[in-house]
Amino acid sequence: FDVTEPVVAVTTAAQAFGITVELNVPKAGCWVVGNRDDTARVLETLLENARRYADGSVITVSVHGDRRRVQLTVSDEGPGIGPDERDVVFTRGGRGRSADGIAGSGLGLFAARRLMEDQNGALDLDRVPRPGATFVVTLPGFPAPDSLAGDALAPDALVGRLVDELV
């Protein structure tokens, strides 16, 4: 599926609820192997967390990648997550120090990471030091359908080409 479609839908809904989102997606789309609904749920979780922990900050959502790997990043300008808390926030019930006084169960990132792993993807924190937090969703890339159109009548060629693209 073209991951830009659920990204645009989820960020548009977030903007309707007053969340300031800067969106950077390729015009030609970005195709991935995975589950559209689960990917949308993960993005919803990341946007909700950014709203809660970095209230009032601009949230930047970007999609980039190629036929092998696509990354979706969600960045905010909040307090960030300390190096000693990077693994804790992905554990069941785990919460960082910036969660003090903010309602939550510590299950959102735990569940989001599992949803990504179930589709052979990943959810991690970017390790580049900068203000705020940047979450990185990674999914296996896939060639856009129009790039495969010439192989429509040659199934063996299509399978061979897909295997070459994915390996």
Phi and psi in degrees as a GROMACS rama.xvg file:
@    title "Ramachandran Plot"
@    xaxis  label "Phi"
@    yaxis  label "Psi"
@TYPE xy
-81.1714  109.13  ASP-2
-66.1561  -19.6371  VAL-3
-67.2474  -26.0346  THR-4
-64.0099  -54.1028  GLU-5
-67.8692  -28.8179  PRO-6
-64.0551  -46.4987  VAL-7
-64.0395  -42.6824  VAL-8
-62.7321  -46.8671  ALA-9
-68.2027  -42.7169  VAL-10
-69.515  -33.5712  THR-11
-63.6624  -41.9706  THR-12
-63.9771  -41.497  ALA-13
-62.3561  -42.0123  ALA-14
-63.2584  -35.766  GLN-15
-63.9113  -24.9251  ALA-16
-95.0568  12.5066  PHE-17
90.8554  7.42073  GLY-18
-83.9001  130.504  ILE-19
-85.0251  112.6  THR-20
-123.481  128.574  VAL-21
-100.233  123.601  GLU-22
-111.573  129.032  LEU-23
-127.578  100.388  ASN-24
-130.141  149.22  VAL-25
-69.1267  139.44  PRO-26
-62.7717  -32.634  LYS-27
-81.685  -1.61289  ALA-28
85.9353  176.576  GLY-29
-151.613  108.775  CYS-30
-89.3408  138.807  TRP-31
-135.547  164.948  VAL-32
-103.525  122.222  VAL-33
167.602  -161.708  GLY-34
-114.387  116.776  ASN-35
-57.1871  -47.4736  ARG-36
-66.4187  -42.1249  ASP-37
-66.6692  -37.4668  ASP-38
-65.0485  -40.7322  THR-39
-62.5102  -40.9959  ALA-40
-62.1019  -41.1621  ARG-41
-62.5157  -45.8756  VAL-42
-62.576  -40.8386  LEU-43
-58.378  -43.4212  GLU-44
-61.6718  -45.3985  THR-45
-65.4811  -39.6982  LEU-46
-67.9582  -40.8207  LEU-47
-63.7415  -42.5039  GLU-48
-62.2005  -42.6212  ASN-49
-62.8775  -40.3498  ALA-50
-62.0618  -42.5522  ARG-51
-73.4993  -41.5346  ARG-52
-96.0231  -15.4604  TYR-53
-131.343  46.5256  ALA-54
-52.675  129.112  ASP-55
89.2987  -10.9401  GLY-56
-82.6472  156.161  SER-57
-74.4991  133.234  VAL-58
-106.649  125.416  ILE-59
-103.765  125.45  THR-60
-116.236  124.186  VAL-61
-131.373  147.775  SER-62
-127.777  130.232  VAL-63
-154.075  158.267  HIS-64
158.659  -165.736  GLY-65
-142.57  -163.165  ASP-66
-70.7922  -14.0932  ARG-67
-97.7566  -38.1378  ARG-68
-152.503  135.503  ARG-69
-122.298  136.887  VAL-70
-120.295  138.052  GLN-71
-116.564  122.704  LEU-72
-115.946  143.805  THR-73
-127.441  115.182  VAL-74
-120.116  143.35  SER-75
-130.289  176.19  ASP-76
-114.001  28.362  GLU-77
-82.9229  -158.606  GLY-78
-71.4062  -14.4883  PRO-79
77.4036  -176.239  GLY-80
-127.911  122.455  ILE-81
-64.9209  155.51  GLY-82
-56.5029  -33.118  PRO-83
-77.087  -8.0414  ASP-84
-108.949  -3.10449  GLU-85
-58.2327  -38.2396  ARG-86
-84.636  -33.1042  ASP-87
-60.5531  -40.56  VAL-88
-66.3928  -16.4504  VAL-89
-97.2939  0.737315  PHE-90
-88.9309  156.787  THR-91
-61.7006  118.049  ARG-92
81.8969  -1.38941  GLY-93
-77.1318  135.469  GLY-94
-140.739  147.603  ARG-95
-84.4643  173.102  GLY-96
-61.8181  -30.9939  ARG-97
-69.8987  -6.51705  SER-98
-83.8441  -8.59164  ALA-99
-56.1129  125.226  ASP-100
83.7286  0.551499  GLY-101
-111.855  126.569  ILE-102
-61.8518  144.062  ALA-103
164.423  163.695  GLY-104
-108.698  -10.6006  SER-105
76.489  20.4343  GLY-106
-105.208  -18.1938  LEU-107
-59.017  -54.6245  GLY-108
-69.95  -33.6733  LEU-109
-58.4182  -50.8531  PHE-110
-67.1568  -40.1354  ALA-111
-61.6274  -42.9171  ALA-112
-63.0845  -40.7414  ARG-113
-63.4622  -41.0896  ARG-114
-60.4498  -39.0405  LEU-115
-70.7246  -42.2525  MET-116
-63.2792  -35.2033  GLU-117
-64.2144  -19.9654  ASP-118
-111.94  27.7231  GLN-119
59.9991  30.6518  ASN-120
-114.211  -165.165  GLY-121
-150.195  156.338  ALA-122
-134.546  119.954  LEU-123
-140.018  170.475  ASP-124
-94.8599  137.605  LEU-125
-66.6424  136.575  ASP-126
-92.9753  0.14527  ARG-127
-73.7881  123.059  VAL-128
-68.4134  125.138  PRO-129
-163.261  164.671  ARG-130
-63.6327  148.071  PRO-131
79.5618  -163.457  GLY-132
-125.65  144.465  ALA-133
-128.614  116.918  THR-134
-97.5118  140.242  PHE-135
-121.108  118.817  VAL-136
-100.105  128.017  VAL-137
-121.195  132.298  THR-138
-130.975  152.606  LEU-139
-63.1166  133.537  PRO-140
-76.948  168.108  GLY-141
-150.919  141.196  PHE-142
-65.5053  140.25  PRO-143
-59.8194  141.817  ALA-144
-53.7634  -36.7601  PRO-145
-66.9878  -22.7076  ASP-146
-75.7444  -12.4262  SER-147
-103.925  -1.8057  LEU-148
-56.7222  -35.9506  ALA-149
-66.3483  -16.8581  GLY-150
-96.7118  5.50534  ASP-151
-56.7569  -33.6677  ALA-152
-95.6608  0.781345  LEU-153
-125.151  83.244  ALA-154
-56.4688  -39.6512  PRO-155
-63.9239  -40.8441  ASP-156
-65.8664  -39.4109  ALA-157
-62.7825  -47.5529  LEU-158
-61.6147  -45.5358  VAL-159
-59.9423  -41.883  GLY-160
-66.809  -41.9664  ARG-161
-63.1229  -42.7012  LEU-162
-61.5326  -43.7345  VAL-163
-60.4611  -41.5245  ASP-164
-65.9122  -38.2386  GLU-165
-87.8319  -16.9527  LEU-166
